[in-house]
Amino acid sequence: MKPKLLYIIPQNPYPPIDGGKIGLYYPNIYLKEYFDLFCYFRDDNPEKAKATVGHFESEGIKANYYLKDIKDTPLMLLKNFLEESPFKWKKYFDKKALLNMIHLIEKENINFILVSSPHMMDYAIKIKHFIPSIKIILREHNIESELVKQFMFLIKNPFFKLIAKWQHDKSIKREIYYWSLIDKVCFISDSDYKKALELAPHLKAKYELVYDGFNISEKIDSSNLDIDKEPFTFIFSGSLRTLQNRYNLNWYIENIWKKFIISTYGNKYKLYITGNSVEDLKKYFIIPYEKLKSYNIINLGFVDNINEIIKTKEYFLSPTIIGSGIRLKVLHAMSLGMVTFLTDIDYKMVEYFKDMENVVLFRNYDEFLEKVIKLENSKVLKDNISVNAYNLIKDKLNWNRYAEKMSLIIKD
């Protein structure tokens, strides 16, 4: 008989159409092979929540949900002066949902709780109070206090900066407190694992490193690398409504692309952007929409089949300057055999990344230009990186590996 696991997650993961949902959906699908799995998630749309419950049931997963709107309000911020958890986490808590989870655990005799993100940890801590024997494992998709710290340095308004500092201090204190109370903490990137060792080295025995994965959708080898690829093209995928995507892409445009596109070598290249409406680009992009063409930038908007679009371009771009955890879009691109350009933050997230072997690392304009020229002058090098990227996902960074390692940690 399989041990029983309750997986508590902060949002409806179905359909898995973005990095956040992918990182919640596939662990459910793969962990069910090792556990009698119960999934409990939050939503604000009852129809979508019911559809997800039905989908999970068809996959052999018992699912339930609670309804809660998590939009920020001034009152929520004011109330947070009397609360221990940051308001961005506290807004996920619902007393009725807690009672339902306790009832489910007692009724089904559930042995373990896996929690995704500290936003949902108040449930686990309060459940532990009522059921001391339950084992708790936290999956940190980011070290949340680090994201707040990055935001604090980005914003210029002194009032908002003061609020961010207050929330950062509260976040780091609460996050370490959670780590101290539970059985295991699983980080999904090398950089977050190392940061945890800096923040709370006395808890090292509880830390584990479990990379997220990505599904292989098709076989890539030397025979199908160049099919329908448009030469001299880059593609960026990500919504500029997200602060991190917005800051990262705008940094790249300002510091690299503007120089590259006017150089003798770079003026033939195009940059495609997906995942944004015209309104989003007008509001958030550093270049005025009417001038995109003069910078060889093409907006593809929202696409039905992102795999097919990505594969038609020569290079994938992930210019991460702020962020934490693991960029699933990088693993996604590599699973398609894309030659993926990434910055130092992305490069350090996985120890298996090797510059000019399975990814392309760039830290500034000169390094970017140098490596583009190297790749264009050597088809063999380009093909090797492409095949190696695909093989890395196939052999090491996949959901089977994730579920196997996570199951051993939970059962230990």
C-alpha positions as a Python dict, from the first residue, in 0.01 Angstrom:
ca = {
    (1, 'M'): (0, 0, 0),
    (2, 'K'): (129, 346, -91),
    (3, 'P'): (183, 604, 186),
    (4, 'K'): (-63, 893, 181),
    (5, 'L'): (47, 1245, 89),
    (6, 'L'): (-143, 1574, 106),
    (7, 'Y'): (0, 1827, -139),
    (8, 'I'): (-102, 2186, -52),
    (9, 'I'): (-52, 2437, -334),
    (10, 'P'): (-130, 2811, -370),
    (11, 'Q'): (-314, 2815, -703),
    (12, 'N'): (-512, 2607, -949),
    (13, 'P'): (-240, 2433, -1154),
    (14, 'Y'): (-455, 2323, -1448),
    (15, 'P'): (-408, 2376, -1735),
    (16, 'P'): (-28, 2405, -1692),
    (17, 'I'): (18, 2707, -1921),
    (18, 'D'): (293, 2902, -1741),
    (19, 'G'): (599, 2837, -1526),
    (20, 'G'): (412, 2869, -1197),
    (21, 'K'): (137, 2625, -1294),
    (22, 'I'): (380, 2382, -1459),
    (23, 'G'): (584, 2364, -1138),
    (24, 'L'): (268, 2268, -944),
    (25, 'Y'): (88, 2048, -1194),
    (26, 'Y'): (356, 1796, -1293),
    (27, 'P'): (469, 1706, -940),
    (28, 'N'): (109, 1594, -884),
    (29, 'I'): (110, 1381, -1199),
    (30, 'Y'): (443, 1214, -1120),
    (31, 'L'): (422, 1184, -740),
    (32, 'K'): (98, 982, -770),
    (33, 'E'): (316, 689, -877),
    (34, 'Y'): (471, 685, -529),
    (35, 'F'): (185, 805, -307),
    (36, 'D'): (-185, 788, -257),
    (37, 'L'): (-207, 1156, -346),
    (38, 'F'): (-446, 1423, -221),
    (39, 'C'): (-415, 1773, -368),
    (40, 'Y'): (-565, 2082, -202),
    (41, 'F'): (-548, 2411, -393),
    (42, 'R'): (-679, 2768, -386),
    (43, 'D'): (-883, 2935, -660),
    (44, 'D'): (-1118, 3229, -701),
    (45, 'N'): (-1319, 3073, -982),
    (46, 'P'): (-1548, 2782, -880),
    (47, 'E'): (-1605, 2660, -1236),
    (48, 'K'): (-1234, 2634, -1313),
    (49, 'A'): (-1170, 2473, -974),
    (50, 'K'): (-1436, 2207, -1034),
    (51, 'A'): (-1291, 2134, -1379),
    (52, 'T'): (-947, 2080, -1224),
    (53, 'V'): (-1089, 1847, -958),
    (54, 'G'): (-1249, 1643, -1237),
    (55, 'H'): (-925, 1637, -1436),
    (56, 'F'): (-720, 1524, -1136),
    (57, 'E'): (-972, 1253, -1052),
    (58, 'S'): (-933, 1119, -1408),
    (59, 'E'): (-557, 1104, -1337),
    (60, 'G'): (-608, 909, -1013),
    (61, 'I'): (-551, 1208, -783),
    (62, 'K'): (-799, 1306, -513),
    (63, 'A'): (-837, 1682, -529),
    (64, 'N'): (-1020, 1952, -337),
    (65, 'Y'): (-1012, 2331, -331),
    (66, 'Y'): (-1113, 2639, -140),
    (67, 'L'): (-1226, 2972, -281),
    (68, 'K'): (-1040, 3287, -181),
    (69, 'D'): (-969, 3615, -359),
    (70, 'I'): (-608, 3725, -301),
    (71, 'K'): (-613, 4074, -451),
    (72, 'D'): (-412, 4322, -244),
    (73, 'T'): (-604, 4586, -48),
    (74, 'P'): (-493, 4873, 181),
    (75, 'L'): (-684, 4710, 468),
    (76, 'M'): (-483, 4391, 421),
    (77, 'L'): (-164, 4591, 460),
    (78, 'L'): (-288, 4771, 772),
    (79, 'K'): (-396, 4447, 939),
    (80, 'N'): (-51, 4303, 874),
    (81, 'F'): (100, 4518, 1150),
    (82, 'L'): (-60, 4273, 1394),
    (83, 'E'): (30, 3957, 1201),
    (84, 'E'): (348, 3749, 1199),
    (85, 'S'): (336, 3642, 833),
    (86, 'P'): (387, 3893, 548),
    (87, 'F'): (58, 4014, 401),
    (88, 'K'): (142, 3854, 64),
    (89, 'W'): (140, 3517, 243),
    (90, 'K'): (-132, 3583, 499),
    (91, 'K'): (-393, 3650, 232),
    (92, 'Y'): (-385, 3282, 131),
    (93, 'F'): (-505, 3161, 472),
    (94, 'D'): (-866, 3057, 530),
    (95, 'K'): (-990, 2901, 856),
    (96, 'K'): (-1255, 2689, 686),
    (97, 'A'): (-995, 2546, 448),
    (98, 'L'): (-774, 2460, 745),
    (99, 'L'): (-1056, 2270, 918),
    (100, 'N'): (-1133, 2084, 594),
    (101, 'M'): (-768, 1979, 561),
    (102, 'I'): (-755, 1858, 922),
    (103, 'H'): (-1074, 1660, 867),
    (104, 'L'): (-930, 1509, 546),
    (105, 'I'): (-604, 1407, 717),
    (106, 'E'): (-785, 1242, 1008),
    (107, 'K'): (-1041, 1070, 787),
    (108, 'E'): (-786, 934, 537),
    (109, 'N'): (-503, 878, 789),
    (110, 'I'): (-261, 1085, 580),
    (111, 'N'): (106, 1048, 677),
    (112, 'F'): (281, 1339, 503),
    (113, 'I'): (221, 1696, 392),
    (114, 'L'): (410, 1851, 101),
    (115, 'V'): (367, 2229, 89),
    (116, 'S'): (451, 2440, -215),
    (117, 'S'): (576, 2788, -113),
    (118, 'P'): (573, 2955, 229),
    (119, 'H'): (242, 3122, 133),
    (120, 'M'): (71, 2797, 237),
    (121, 'M'): (286, 2713, 539),
    (122, 'D'): (43, 2851, 798),
    (123, 'Y'): (-182, 2557, 710),
    (124, 'A'): (93, 2303, 773),
    (125, 'I'): (205, 2460, 1101),
    (126, 'K'): (-149, 2474, 1239),
    (127, 'I'): (-219, 2116, 1122),
    (128, 'K'): (98, 2007, 1305),
    (129, 'H'): (-44, 2163, 1621),
    (130, 'F'): (-353, 1941, 1599),
    (131, 'I'): (-176, 1632, 1456),
    (132, 'P'): (182, 1628, 1596),
    (133, 'S'): (278, 1304, 1419),
    (134, 'I'): (234, 1448, 1068),
    (135, 'K'): (556, 1499, 868),
    (136, 'I'): (595, 1828, 677),
    (137, 'I'): (810, 1895, 371),
    (138, 'L'): (829, 2241, 213),
    (139, 'R'): (911, 2296, -153),
    (140, 'E'): (1059, 2644, -192),
    (141, 'H'): (996, 2749, -552),
    (142, 'N'): (1183, 3068, -457),
    (143, 'I'): (1338, 3199, -140),
    (144, 'E'): (1060, 3452, -106),
    (145, 'S'): (1249, 3696, 114),
    (146, 'E'): (1511, 3730, -163),
    (147, 'L'): (1242, 3832, -413),
    (148, 'V'): (1113, 4097, -173),
    (149, 'K'): (1471, 4220, -128),
    (150, 'Q'): (1515, 4254, -504),
    (151, 'F'): (1186, 4441, -531),
    (152, 'M'): (1297, 4671, -248),
    (153, 'F'): (1604, 4779, -445),
    (154, 'L'): (1409, 4826, -768),
    (155, 'I'): (1135, 5062, -650),
    (156, 'K'): (1212, 5431, -628),
    (157, 'N'): (915, 5561, -425),
    (158, 'P'): (1048, 5610, -66),
    (159, 'F'): (715, 5512, 91),
    (160, 'F'): (691, 5187, -104),
    (161, 'K'): (1058, 5117, -38),
    (162, 'L'): (991, 5148, 335),
    (163, 'I'): (698, 4904, 309),
    (164, 'A'): (917, 4663, 111),
    (165, 'K'): (1190, 4681, 378),
    (166, 'W'): (931, 4604, 648),
    (167, 'Q'): (794, 4311, 448),
    (168, 'H'): (1143, 4182, 367),
    (169, 'D'): (1241, 4174, 734),
    (170, 'K'): (915, 4000, 820),
    (171, 'S'): (957, 3753, 532),
    (172, 'I'): (1310, 3643, 618),
    (173, 'K'): (1226, 3598, 985),
    (174, 'R'): (913, 3398, 911),
    (175, 'E'): (1072, 3190, 637),
    (176, 'I'): (1356, 3073, 862),
    (177, 'Y'): (1103, 3011, 1140),
    (178, 'Y'): (910, 2778, 909),
    (179, 'W'): (1230, 2594, 814),
    (180, 'S'): (1310, 2539, 1181),
    (181, 'L'): (973, 2377, 1257),
    (182, 'I'): (939, 2130, 973),
    (183, 'D'): (1109, 1806, 870),
    (184, 'K'): (1262, 1896, 532),
    (185, 'V'): (1302, 2200, 305),
    (186, 'C'): (1350, 2130, -66),
    (187, 'F'): (1509, 2399, -283),
    (188, 'I'): (1487, 2377, -661),
    (189, 'S'): (1806, 2561, -758),
    (190, 'D'): (2170, 2560, -650),
    (191, 'S'): (2160, 2935, -591),
    (192, 'D'): (1866, 2911, -349),
    (193, 'Y'): (2025, 2617, -169),
    (194, 'K'): (2345, 2819, -117),
    (195, 'K'): (2147, 3123, -4),
    (196, 'A'): (1967, 2911, 257),
    (197, 'L'): (2305, 2798, 391),
    (198, 'E'): (2401, 3164, 430),
    (199, 'L'): (2073, 3263, 596),
    (200, 'A'): (2042, 2971, 838),
    (201, 'P'): (2345, 2738, 835),
    (202, 'H'): (2231, 2572, 1160),
    (203, 'L'): (1941, 2413, 968),
    (204, 'K'): (2160, 2254, 701),
    (205, 'A'): (2054, 1898, 794),
    (206, 'K'): (1699, 1980, 683),
    (207, 'Y'): (1795, 2115, 339),
    (208, 'E'): (1761, 1919, 17),
    (209, 'L'): (1817, 2013, -347),
    (210, 'V'): (1553, 1880, -588),
    (211, 'Y'): (1552, 2036, -935),
    (212, 'D'): (1224, 2089, -1112),
    (213, 'G'): (1202, 1916, -1446),
    (214, 'F'): (1045, 1950, -1786),
    (215, 'N'): (862, 1706, -2009),
    (216, 'I'): (1026, 1599, -2333),
    (217, 'S'): (767, 1649, -2608),
    (218, 'E'): (968, 1513, -2900),
    (219, 'K'): (1300, 1355, -2988),
    (220, 'I'): (1581, 1591, -3087),
    (221, 'D'): (1897, 1478, -3264),
    (222, 'S'): (2136, 1599, -3533),
    (223, 'S'): (1891, 1504, -3809),
    (224, 'N'): (1619, 1754, -3717),
    (225, 'L'): (1800, 2054, -3569),
    (226, 'D'): (1761, 2294, -3861),
    (227, 'I'): (1408, 2216, -3975),
    (228, 'D'): (1218, 2540, -4048),
    (229, 'K'): (1449, 2761, -3839),
    (230, 'E'): (1462, 3128, -3932),
    (231, 'P'): (1828, 3238, -3930),
    (232, 'F'): (1953, 3532, -3722),
    (233, 'T'): (1668, 3523, -3473),
    (234, 'F'): (1619, 3534, -3096),
    (235, 'I'): (1298, 3471, -2906),
    (236, 'F'): (1192, 3585, -2558),
    (237, 'S'): (882, 3438, -2393),
    (238, 'G'): (725, 3594, -2085),
    (239, 'S'): (458, 3837, -1969),
    (240, 'L'): (578, 4191, -1903),
    (241, 'R'): (301, 4227, -1647),
    (242, 'T'): (532, 4030, -1419),
    (243, 'L'): (784, 4264, -1256),
    (244, 'Q'): (1076, 4026, -1302),
    (245, 'N'): (1013, 3966, -1673),
    (246, 'R'): (964, 4338, -1728),
    (247, 'Y'): (1284, 4439, -1553),
    (248, 'N'): (1491, 4160, -1709),
    (249, 'L'): (1386, 4221, -2069),
    (250, 'N'): (1412, 4599, -2040),
    (251, 'W'): (1761, 4562, -1893),
    (252, 'Y'): (1862, 4344, -2188),
    (253, 'I'): (1718, 4585, -2446),
    (254, 'E'): (1885, 4888, -2291),
    (255, 'N'): (2226, 4732, -2224),
    (256, 'I'): (2271, 4480, -2504),
    (257, 'W'): (2013, 4474, -2783),
    (258, 'K'): (2030, 4848, -2864),
    (259, 'K'): (2407, 4821, -2911),
    (260, 'F'): (2391, 4487, -3089),
    (261, 'I'): (2129, 4590, -3343),
    (262, 'I'): (2327, 4893, -3465),
    (263, 'S'): (2654, 4700, -3492),
    (264, 'T'): (2781, 4584, -3828),
    (265, 'Y'): (2737, 4222, -3721),
    (266, 'G'): (2407, 4246, -3533),
    (267, 'N'): (2189, 4458, -3760),
    (268, 'K'): (2056, 4152, -3947),
    (269, 'Y'): (1913, 3992, -3628),
    (270, 'K'): (1552, 3997, -3510),
    (271, 'L'): (1409, 3960, -3160),
    (272, 'Y'): (1065, 3799, -3127),
    (273, 'I'): (857, 3846, -2811),
    (274, 'T'): (563, 3625, -2707),
    (275, 'G'): (310, 3637, -2425),
    (276, 'N'): (210, 4004, -2440),
    (277, 'S'): (-73, 4208, -2584),
    (278, 'V'): (-13, 4534, -2770),
    (279, 'E'): (-144, 4716, -2461),
    (280, 'D'): (108, 4538, -2237),
    (281, 'L'): (398, 4636, -2460),
    (282, 'K'): (280, 4996, -2477),
    (283, 'K'): (253, 5010, -2099),
    (284, 'Y'): (558, 4814, -1983),
    (285, 'F'): (817, 4798, -2261),
    (286, 'I'): (1114, 5034, -2267),
    (287, 'I'): (1078, 5098, -2642),
    (288, 'P'): (765, 5278, -2774),
    (289, 'Y'): (545, 5033, -2961),
    (290, 'E'): (553, 5230, -3286),
    (291, 'K'): (935, 5209, -3289),
    (292, 'L'): (966, 4830, -3245),
    (293, 'K'): (1024, 4772, -3615),
    (294, 'S'): (1322, 5009, -3622),
    (295, 'Y'): (1485, 4792, -3354),
    (296, 'N'): (1404, 4466, -3537),
    (297, 'I'): (1168, 4362, -3255),
    (298, 'I'): (853, 4169, -3346),
    (299, 'N'): (559, 4112, -3112),
    (300, 'L'): (395, 3772, -3165),
    (301, 'G'): (134, 3828, -2893),
    (302, 'F'): (-27, 3518, -2747),
    (303, 'V'): (36, 3202, -2949),
    (304, 'D'): (-158, 2875, -2953),
    (305, 'N'): (139, 2642, -2984),
    (306, 'I'): (442, 2792, -2811),
    (307, 'N'): (660, 2489, -2889),
    (308, 'E'): (617, 2529, -3262),
    (309, 'I'): (690, 2901, -3245),
    (310, 'I'): (1004, 2864, -3030),
    (311, 'K'): (1145, 2592, -3256),
    (312, 'T'): (1128, 2816, -3563),
    (313, 'K'): (1380, 3059, -3410),
    (314, 'E'): (1755, 3015, -3385),
    (315, 'Y'): (1822, 3118, -3023),
    (316, 'F'): (1621, 3137, -2701),
    (317, 'L'): (1684, 3431, -2467),
    (318, 'S'): (1662, 3437, -2085),
    (319, 'P'): (1822, 3763, -1966),
    (320, 'T'): (1759, 3721, -1591),
    (321, 'I'): (1893, 4001, -1373),
    (322, 'I'): (1647, 3958, -1086),
    (323, 'G'): (1480, 3635, -982),
    (324, 'S'): (1514, 3326, -768),
    (325, 'G'): (1444, 2955, -798),
    (326, 'I'): (1462, 2796, -1141),
    (327, 'R'): (1343, 2934, -1473),
    (328, 'L'): (1125, 2662, -1620),
    (329, 'K'): (1119, 2849, -1950),
    (330, 'V'): (1493, 2778, -1977),
    (331, 'L'): (1433, 2406, -1925),
    (332, 'H'): (1143, 2428, -2171),
    (333, 'A'): (1363, 2581, -2442),
    (334, 'M'): (1639, 2327, -2379),
    (335, 'S'): (1388, 2041, -2403),
    (336, 'L'): (1323, 2163, -2760),
    (337, 'G'): (1694, 2159, -2841),
    (338, 'M'): (1721, 2538, -2842),
    (339, 'V'): (2056, 2711, -2809),
    (340, 'T'): (1969, 2911, -2499),
    (341, 'F'): (2139, 3237, -2403),
    (342, 'L'): (2121, 3308, -2029),
    (343, 'T'): (2272, 3539, -1772),
    (344, 'D'): (2469, 3457, -1459),
    (345, 'I'): (2165, 3419, -1229),
    (346, 'D'): (2016, 3153, -1456),
    (347, 'Y'): (2354, 2988, -1511),
    (348, 'K'): (2410, 2939, -1138),
    (349, 'M'): (2071, 2782, -1074),
    (350, 'V'): (2172, 2434, -1200),
    (351, 'E'): (2514, 2277, -1156),
    (352, 'Y'): (2475, 2082, -1482),
    (353, 'F'): (2478, 2399, -1694),
    (354, 'K'): (2806, 2430, -1884),
    (355, 'D'): (2886, 2737, -2090),
    (356, 'M'): (2920, 2670, -2464),
    (357, 'E'): (2846, 2304, -2397),
    (358, 'N'): (2472, 2296, -2326),
    (359, 'V'): (2390, 2667, -2270),
    (360, 'V'): (2541, 3003, -2365),
    (361, 'L'): (2635, 3235, -2078),
    (362, 'F'): (2655, 3612, -2127),
    (363, 'R'): (2715, 3882, -1865),
    (364, 'N'): (2757, 4192, -2078),
    (365, 'Y'): (2742, 4319, -2434),
    (366, 'D'): (3096, 4219, -2532),
    (367, 'E'): (3050, 3862, -2416),
    (368, 'F'): (2712, 3842, -2589),
    (369, 'L'): (2854, 3963, -2920),
    (370, 'E'): (3159, 3738, -2896),
    (371, 'K'): (2950, 3426, -2845),
    (372, 'V'): (2698, 3506, -3116),
    (373, 'I'): (2987, 3538, -3361),
    (374, 'K'): (3141, 3210, -3241),
    (375, 'L'): (2815, 3026, -3291),
    (376, 'E'): (2751, 3171, -3634),
    (377, 'N'): (3101, 3069, -3741),
    (378, 'S'): (3064, 2708, -3624),
    (379, 'K'): (2758, 2503, -3709),
    (380, 'V'): (2920, 2207, -3532),
    (381, 'L'): (2939, 2405, -3205),
    (382, 'K'): (2581, 2523, -3242),
    (383, 'D'): (2452, 2171, -3309),
    (384, 'N'): (2648, 2025, -3018),
    (385, 'I'): (2499, 2277, -2773),
    (386, 'S'): (2153, 2204, -2905),
    (387, 'V'): (2180, 1825, -2869),
    (388, 'N'): (2351, 1853, -2530),
    (389, 'A'): (2074, 2082, -2404),
    (390, 'Y'): (1808, 1833, -2507),
    (391, 'N'): (1999, 1540, -2355),
    (392, 'L'): (2041, 1722, -2024),
    (393, 'I'): (1663, 1758, -1989),
    (394, 'K'): (1603, 1401, -2106),
    (395, 'D'): (1860, 1245, -1873),
    (396, 'K'): (1869, 1464, -1562),
    (397, 'L'): (1619, 1754, -1547),
    (398, 'N'): (1289, 1575, -1591),
    (399, 'W'): (983, 1511, -1374),
    (400, 'N'): (1061, 1139, -1333),
    (401, 'R'): (1387, 1231, -1163),
    (402, 'Y'): (1210, 1494, -955),
    (403, 'A'): (942, 1255, -831),
    (404, 'E'): (1190, 977, -759),
    (405, 'K'): (1412, 1200, -545),
    (406, 'M'): (1124, 1379, -375),
    (407, 'S'): (957, 1050, -285),
    (408, 'L'): (1277, 923, -121),
    (409, 'I'): (1307, 1244, 83),
    (410, 'I'): (944, 1228, 196),
    (411, 'K'): (954, 858, 286),
    (412, 'D'): (1292, 877, 461),
}
